[in-house]
Amino acid sequence: MGLAVLMVLFVFSLPSQAETVNWSKYVTADGGFSFHYPEGWLVTETETGFVVHDADNYEQLWLVLLNYEESWTAEDHARFFLSLIQEETPEMDAYGWELDYADEIVLFDLIFDTGRGRADGLGLVIKDIEYEQVLWFHYLAGQGVYTSSRAETILEGFVNSIAGGADSQPPVDSYQARLDRIERNLDGFLFVIEFALGSPLPLATETLLASEFRGLLMEYTEEELAPYDEYPHFAEFIRSLSDPAELLEVQEGVAASIWEWIDESDPNDPIVRRISDALRNTDRVLIQGTIPLTEGAATSYAEFVAFAEYIDRHGTANASPSMIDDDVVLEIKGQLIDAWRGFSTKEQEQVAALPAVWTVLRRAVNYGDSAEREMALKTISQAIPSQSSTQSSGTESEEYDPADWVRHYSTMQIQQQTFNHYMWSVGYHNTIYGF
């Protein structure tokens, strides 16, 4: 069989939860071609391809090399081959055609219905212009066995495992791999946004933004998702910079790019709107003065204290800033506003510096390795006065005094080396800690 090595990833987005499949490897007798298939199935090599099936369940995989017609699209080839199948098996039909990559790939659903029994399937035809070949793939299973997630997992794994020689590798868990990729992209994206802001997004905004953005990325095609692969690399580049002047220059450039992106985007897009609001609100002044109290500083203060109190009461095991109660944050923020004019200049400077500190610690808790997370949780837990175990913010305690926390926190020695992994924080607004 004259089959060239297939170099293609399954390009259609398959967002449903994948199933676990154990795989076996098949290598042709001449050693020139290999692929992986579900363990326990039987492989039959034909003149035009392969049939792989489960002897116990009605499940099958086909790989067929079709005649190449230069002027035909992938769908044209698929429909022609389907018509040949229907000459002998009129019960077979296809629907839901999806074309991609300049009509060179088509994905479709299959149905085989005899009236006495039914099978469903998923088909894929690839027109490979470089090698002038067309490949038909399909998975088919009885109605009691077929699920879309199983069809996607098996067909995608089979297609992507094909290799020249005996080099076929077992398919990865594509759904989990996509999730991991999206989490890396999301982390990098949020990192760049917060770097451009010069202070963290409010926790509630970041949580909503992350949830919405994650959902959108899961629905993206490979082509749409690819640009977001650059964000983790850009985040690493920013972290590698140690010169404050260079960091400031990069920060200003990133901020300008984000504003340009916002201005050119749909203002009704939820992600664009949340980022735009955060950019506009972070430096909004709540109380005027030589050292003004800004929205960003007040929110960072309230979130930091709320999380410190949470881990003081519940411990650090599985602790996450997402566990902070929004009502508690609002209560602490209100207490800070009421107490602000009574703070000394040094105490006001300390609160104004908190966005950089909170950003570093929060990201270490959420995205750092075990050592970074442990460091961050320890620092946060030490930030609150020891009597917090008997006092808390909110209506349960009228004795809570924001100044007590600020004065206690001012005695802490936060060493610069603690944040060496996050050197990008020097690009934030100047802080009294020098990072």
N, C-alpha and C positions, 0 to 999 in steps of 0.2 A: 504493500500500500504506500503510495507516494505522498506521505503526510509530512509537511515541514513542521519544524518546532513551533508551537503556538506560544507567542509571547503576548499575552493579554490578561488583564485583570478584569474581573467581573464588574463592569462599569455602571451597572444600574444600582441605585441605592435600595438596599433591602433592610428597612429599619426594624422589622419585627424581631422578637426574641429568638435567637438561634437555639437549636437543639444540639445536645452532645452526640457526636458520632465517632465511633472507633473506626480507624482507617487501616487498610492493607495496601501494599504496594504491588503494582504489576509492571513487569518489564518485558518487552517483546523478545521473541527468541533470538533475534539478531542484535539485541541490546541497543537498538537505535532510538527507542521511544519508551517512555514510562509515564505512569500516572498513579494516583491513589483512588481507591474506591471503598465503599462501606465493607467493613470486615464481615466475612462469612458469605458474601455474594459470589456468584460465578461469573467469570470473564470468558466471553467467546469472541475470538477475532474473526472478522468477515473480510470479504474482498474490499469493502469500502469503509470499514471502520470497526467499531467494537459494540457489542451488546453486553451489558453487565446487569445481572438480575439476582433477586433473592428467591431461592428455591422454595422457601417456606411462605413468604408473603408475596403478594402481587406487587412488587416494586421493580422498576427497571430504569437503567440509564442507557442512552444511546449516544454514540459519537459516530457521525457519518460524514465522509468527505464527498461533497457535491460537485457537480460539474461547474466550472467557473465561467460566468458570462460577464464580460467587462461592463456592458451597458446596464446590467441589472443592479438594483439595490439589494441589500440583505433581505428585505421583505419580499422582493420579487422571487429571489431564490427560495425563500422559505415557503411561499405560497405554491410555487411550482412543485417542490418536493412533497408538500402536503397533498397536492392533487394526485401525485403518484401513489402515495400511501392510500388515499381514498379509493383508488381503483380496485384495490384488494380489500380494504377495510373502510367501507363507507361510513362506519360509525364514528370515525375519528374526525374531529374538527378543532379549529383554533379560533381564539377571539382575544380582545384586549391588546392589540398590537402596540408596542412602544418602540419607536425608532430613536437612535442616538448616534453620535459621532458621524455626521454627514451621511446618514443612511447606510452606514457600514455595519451596524449592529442592530438587531431587532430582538426584543423580548416579548413573549406571548404566552397565554394560557392555553392548555390543551384539555379536551374532553373526549372520552371514549364511552359511548352510551349505547348499549345493545337493547335497552328496554328491560332486560332481566338483571343487568348489573352495570355498574358505572365505575370508571376510573377518571381521575383528574391528574393534570400534569402541568409542568412549566417547561417552556421551550426557549432556546436561544440559538440564533444563527449569526455567524460572524463572517463577513466578507473581508478576507485578508488580501489587500491589494498588493502588498509587497511580494508575497509568495504566490499570488494569483490562485488562491484556493478559497473555498467556502466550506465552513464547518457547521453542521447541524448537531445540536445537543438537545436532549430532552430527558426529563425525569417524569415517570408516570407511576401512579399507585392507585390501588383500589380505594373506593370512597370511604371505607371504614378505616383506612390507614393514612390517607393523604391529609397533610396539614401544610399550610403555606410556609410555615417556619421550617419544617423538615425538608420540603422541596427546595427552598432557598439555600439551606445549609448544605444539602447534598450536591445540588447542581453547582453552586458556587465553589465548593471545595474541590469537586471533580475537575471543573474547568481550570481553576487556578493552580492545580497540582501538576498539570501536564508539562513535561520537560523532555528535552533531547537526551539521549543516552539513558543511563540509569539514575539520573540526578533528581528525579521527582522527590519533593519534600512533602511531608504530611500537612494538610491544611491547618492553618491556625484557626482559633476561635474568632471568626471574622466579626461577629457582633461585639465581642468583648474588645477586640482590637480597635474597632471603630469607636467604642465608648472611651477607651484609653486615649485614643488620638484626640477626640473631642475634648476630654478633660485637660489634656496638655495645651490644646489650642485656647481653651477657655481661660486657663490659668495665665497663659502668656498675654492674652487679650486684656484681661482685667489688670494685669501687672502694668502694661503699657498705658492704659487709661489712667490708672492711679498715679503713675509716674508723671504723666502729662499734667494731671490736676495739681500735683504738689501736695496732695493730702489724700487720705483714703475716701472712697465712696462711703456714704452712710451704709451701715451694715444691712439695713432693710432694703436699700436700693441695690446693693451688690447681690443680695440673695435673690431678689426678684429678677434682676438682670441676668444672673447666672442661670436661673431656671428657664427663663424665656429663651436665652441664647442657646442653651443646651438643646432645648426642644427644636429650635430652628435648624441647628447644625445636624441633628439626627435625620432631618428630612432632606438635607442638601445632597445633590449629586456630587460625584467625585470632582467635577470641574468647579462647582461652586465652593466646595470645601477646601480645595487646594490652597487658595490664597491665605487662609487662616493658619496653614502649617508654618508660615513665616513668623508668627508672633512669638512662639517659644524661643526661636533662634534670636530674634531681636531682643527679647527679655534677657537672654544670656549675654548678649553683647553689652547691654546697659549695665548688667551686674559686673561685667569685667572692667568697667571704667572706674578709676580711682581719683582722677584729677577733677576737683570741684568745678573749675572753669569749663572743662570739656563736658562734664555732666550737665551743667546749666545750659550750655549751647545745644546739646542734644535734646534736653527737656523742652526748650523753647521751640525747637524745630518740630518735635513730636506734637506739642500742643497746637502749633499752627496747622499741622497736617490734619489733626482731628477736627479742628474748627472748619477747615475746608471740606472735610468729609461730611460734617454735619450740615453745612450750608448747601451741599450738593445732593443730600439725601432727602427722602420723603419725611417731612416733619411729623407725619402721623405714625411712622414706624416706632413701635414701643421701645426698641433698644436705642434708637437715635434720640428719642424724646427723653429717656431716663438719663443718658449720658449728657445731653445738652443741659438738662435741669441741674445735674450735679456740677457741671462746669460753671454754671451761672450762680449757683447757690453757695458753693463752698467758701467763697470770700465775702459773702453777705454779712454786713456788720449788724450784730444784735445790740451791742452797747458801745457807743462811741467812747473814745478816751485816748490817752497817749499810747496805751496798748489796748486796742479795741478787742472786744469779744466777738469772734466771727462764728458763723454757723458751723463751719468745719471744725473749729476748735471745740465748740460746745458739744457737738455730736460725738466727736472722738472721746472727749472726757467722759460723757455719759455712758457710752458703750464700754469703755475701758473699765470704769468703776463697776458697772453692772456685771461684767464678766468676772472681774476680780471677786465680787461678792458671791457670784454663782459658784465659783470653784472653792471659795472659802467655806461655803455651806455644803457642797456636794462632792468636793474632791476633783482631782484632775483626770480620773479615768474616763475616757471617751468624751471629755469636755470639748465643746465646740462653741465658738461665738454665736452660731446659729441658735443656740439654746437660750440666748438672752431674751427676756420678755420686753416687748416694745413699750408697754406701759411703764415698766421700771425705768427704761431709758428716758422716756419723756419726763418722768418724775424727777430723776437726777438732774436732767438738763434744766428743768425749772428751778431746782434748788441752787444750781450753779449761777443762773442768771440773777436770782435774788441776792446771792452772796457776793457777786462779782465786785461791786464797788468797795467792799470791805477788804479785798485782797491787797497785799503789798505788791509793789512793782515786780519783785522777784517771783511771787506766786502767780501773778498774771502772765509773766513770761513763760513760766513752767506750763501753764495750761495752753498757751499759744503754741508751744513746742510739741504738744502731745500728738497732733496728727501724724507726724513722722514716726514717733515711737509706737503708736498704736498700729500703724500700717505694717511696720516691720514685724511686730509681735504677732499680729493677727495672721499675716501670711505665713509666718513660721509655724503657727498652730495648724493652719489649714493645709499647707502645701509642703512644709519642711520635712526633712527626714526625722527619725526618732530622736536624735540628739538635739536638733533644732527645736522640735516641738517641746521636748523636756525643758530646754533652756527657757523658751518663751513662757511656758506655764509656770515655771518657778519664779521668773521675774514678775509676772502678773500677780501671782499669789502673794509675793512679798510686798506688793505695792499698797496693800490696804492695811489700815491699822488693825492690830491683833484683836481689839475688842469688837471687830466686825462679826465675830461668831455669835455675839449676843445682840448686835444692832444691825439693822438693814435699812436700806433706802425704802421710800414709799410710806404707805399709811401705817405699816406695822411699827414704825419708830419715828417719833417726832424729834428725837435727840440727834439724828444724823446731821452732821455739819460738814459741808463740802470743804471748808478750810482745814478740818482735821485731816482729811485724806491728803490734801495738797501738801500740808506741812510734813506729814509722814513720808510722802513720796519724795519730797525734796531732800530727805536725809539719805535716800538710797544712792548707792554708787553703781551706776550703770556703765560698765566698762565698754569702750568703743570696740574692743575686739569681739565682744559678744555678737556684734552685728557685721563682722567682716564679710560674711557670705552675702550680705545685703548692702553692699557699698553704695548701691544706687540711692540710698536714702539721703546721702549728702547732697543730692540734687534737689531735695525738698527745701521748703522755706527754712532759713537758718534756725538752728535750735541751740539752746543753752548747753547742750551736751556736746556740741562740736561735730556731730555727724549729720 
